Amino acid sequence: MIENEEMKQAEEQYSASSIQVLEGLEAVRKRPSMYIGDIGERGLHHLVYEVVDNSIDEAMAGFCNEIEVSINEDNSITVKDNGRGIPTGMHPKEHRSALEVVLTVLHAGGKFSKDSYKVSGGLHGVGVSCVNALADLLVAEVHREGQIHVQKYSKGKPLGPVEVVGTCNDTGTIITFHPDAEIFTQTIVYKYDTLAKRLRELAFLNKGIRISLTDLRETLEDGSHRSEVFYSQEGLKEFIDYLDAGATKLIPDPICVTSDKVIPIDIALQYNNGYSERIFSYVNNINTIEGGTHLQGFKMGLSRSLKNYAEKNNLLAKFKGDLAPEDFREGLTAVISVKVAEPQFEGQTKTKLGNPEATSAVSQATAAALDTYLEENPKLAKIIIEKIVLAATARNAARKAREMVQRKSPMGGAGMPGKLADCSERNPESCELFLVEGDSAGGTAKQGRDRRIQAILPLRGKILNVEKAAGDRAFDSEEIRNIYTALGVTVAVEDESGEKHMDLSKLRYHKVIIMTDADVDGSHIACLILTFFFRYMFDLIKNGYVYLATPPLYLVKKGKEEVYCWTDDQRAEATARLGKGTDKGVTVQRYKGLGEMSDQQLWDTTMDPSRRRLRQITIENAAEAERTFSMLMGDDVPPRRQFIEENAHYANIDA
């Protein structure tokens, strides 16, 4: 009876007045993740990209060639360009300044009009207005028609009308905004390196545009600020050289493909002596990380041209077997950039192009350019074909090794690896697999774990560096086979569109945690394991299943008081606090290995889900990640030495 009365009251209360209408930009503030992905560090930096994309669109339209980005002392951002300036006149339908309309109305902007922009990265029209909604202060300054117009906003609402504050003889837009701490509760501190990676990428994709980044928070010894200018005269050709800096090239210069018959197409590709395939695709400067029709067309054109040339010139006479599409892409680094007036993306995230016309256009352009290159460079063409034949030979060997892995998988009946200490839970969402460095640490982890949800797989020594090994050697490695078997997954295979995917339906753990010593060797082992996941199990990283454990570096003790510390600053603070201003009676233990901890200490600091610190492995910038892995794990020493010299002050090096 009581339940019926409550239901009746609920029905009466649910009336027309219950329906909320979010006006203006309130919807963005209510559900910010729907518009910018998340409200963590990634979403914070995405705000900058949205503003910069507006300036890039002006550049793509031919009206801008300089973009300046500054991180101000208060962590606000200023983006300045020398484009036409956002229109400030009265909007005919809204009866207010067009500037205010652009900054306060979703789906408002010149990008929906083909007369204003032929191509654009922000076709949904929510970019700069979303930034406005999620900033506690935004100042828009427009230089246009000889006047300087300024309007201020807070949380998406104008603080006053557009005002003319002076005169000018230039044109452009200056947007300064400060992210709202009410929205970005994790952090509002911008990372210079994160912004630099994206701006460098944009400079390569848009040759002839000068993009600068300045950090006004950091003053150098000479009184200047940390600053960098990104500019590319040759575009994708220089992008390839940048990505392949740590590789041994098979041909002296990248092969370039350009066409504008159906859609503007710009492609550069290079072969090296490595075993990885590294292809990056972009549509209107958007990184289509899931590929799409333009990527499919490139692969088709590449395979067709190379195969026809090899058969025509009798270069496959000694090869006994069939060539697979993937053989043509081993050791290949390529960047594909297309400009599409009306791109059809799969979803708001814009990660996969669906325009069918892109397939044939890119395929034909790629094949035509390659046909010409191969005919004009027969010696280099022979080197490329020899690389392809070697790849096919290794693929056949890898297939046999892969079949061995499949037969030994838990679904094949051969059972689990002998060293695996499995957990009792069978729901993958609740289960964790720790990949532990060495049997000693593995034994400690087995004793300290939660046996219900945590499994332990000790790894012997340093696993194979797959960056330097052909595919067949990777599957010859017992440690790598054990990882596949323990996880219960199959080797990634190529689908009809040329994309490689793993079948994760049998994945036994939704957290794969790499747990190594907090020293140089431990870091190297973690890097080797991550390289393996990046090259062979990328879908695990993509789906957020891979983590790094962070064991503490120090144990600070005084009497019965103990404090675990992960950084030098924490150690200093704990020492001062326990010693009450002195270090008298305070002992500091430096953990160089997991084996130095007891099982209880390891559980308390590194494995207990309620107290541990896990770092999830994500890929913010695929091209930059590819370059870094190749540089750090490849054969070329000078780029690696330069990287270490430039980043040594960020590292903890054991004496």
Disulfide bonds with the S-S distance in Angstrom:
none
